[in-house]
Amino acid sequence: MLALNIDYFKSKPVNIPKITILLDHGYHIDHLTAALDKIYPQIMTKIKFELSTKPSKQEKVAQGKYGFVLAIARWVIERSNAWMDRCKSLTKNFE
């Protein structure tokens, strides 16, 4: 998928702010950086990675929460995907 969209980053000027790509803890920034470096070595001058916040056990207890706690920034993306999934003309997994 990254190789298909690399033209966007090649055409992006260097003098504007970097694009932040938000990742959850299932991704490894080192592996992504190495893979992107093979495809387009100058890409790290145009993007940056950021891990979404994950509350620690102490923070959960202080807030009075236990177990699974939503990661706010990640759920914005999940919500958008759910909205697109509801559109039958865009969805692939209908029965």
Contacts in CASP RR format, 6 or more apart in sequence:
PFRMAT RR
TARGET T0000
AUTHOR 0000-0000-0000
METHOD contacts of the structure
MODEL  1
MLALNIDYFKSKPVNIPKITILLDHGYHIDHLTAALDKIYPQIMTKIKFE
LSTKPSKQEKVAQGKYGFVLAIARWVIERSNAWMDRCKSLTKNFE
2 35 0 8 1.000
2 36 0 8 1.000
2 39 0 8 1.000
3 39 0 8 1.000
6 39 0 8 1.000
6 40 0 8 1.000
6 43 0 8 1.000
9 19 0 8 1.000
9 40 0 8 1.000
9 43 0 8 1.000
9 46 0 8 1.000
9 47 0 8 1.000
10 40 0 8 1.000
12 19 0 8 1.000
12 46 0 8 1.000
14 45 0 8 1.000
14 46 0 8 1.000
18 45 0 8 1.000
18 46 0 8 1.000
18 47 0 8 1.000
18 48 0 8 1.000
19 46 0 8 1.000
19 47 0 8 1.000
19 48 0 8 1.000
20 47 0 8 1.000
20 48 0 8 1.000
20 49 0 8 1.000
20 50 0 8 1.000
21 47 0 8 1.000
21 48 0 8 1.000
21 49 0 8 1.000
21 50 0 8 1.000
22 50 0 8 1.000
22 51 0 8 1.000
22 52 0 8 1.000
22 73 0 8 1.000
22 74 0 8 1.000
22 77 0 8 1.000
23 29 0 8 1.000
23 32 0 8 1.000
23 49 0 8 1.000
23 50 0 8 1.000
23 51 0 8 1.000
23 52 0 8 1.000
24 51 0 8 1.000
24 52 0 8 1.000
24 71 0 8 1.000
24 74 0 8 1.000
25 51 0 8 1.000
25 52 0 8 1.000
25 54 0 8 1.000
29 49 0 8 1.000
29 51 0 8 1.000
32 49 0 8 1.000
33 44 0 8 1.000
33 49 0 8 1.000
36 43 0 8 1.000
36 44 0 8 1.000
36 47 0 8 1.000
37 43 0 8 1.000
37 44 0 8 1.000
52 71 0 8 1.000
52 72 0 8 1.000
52 73 0 8 1.000
52 74 0 8 1.000
53 71 0 8 1.000
53 72 0 8 1.000
53 73 0 8 1.000
54 71 0 8 1.000
55 63 0 8 1.000
55 65 0 8 1.000
55 69 0 8 1.000
60 66 0 8 1.000
60 67 0 8 1.000
60 69 0 8 1.000
63 69 0 8 1.000
84 90 0 8 1.000
84 91 0 8 1.000
85 91 0 8 1.000
85 93 0 8 1.000
88 94 0 8 1.000
END
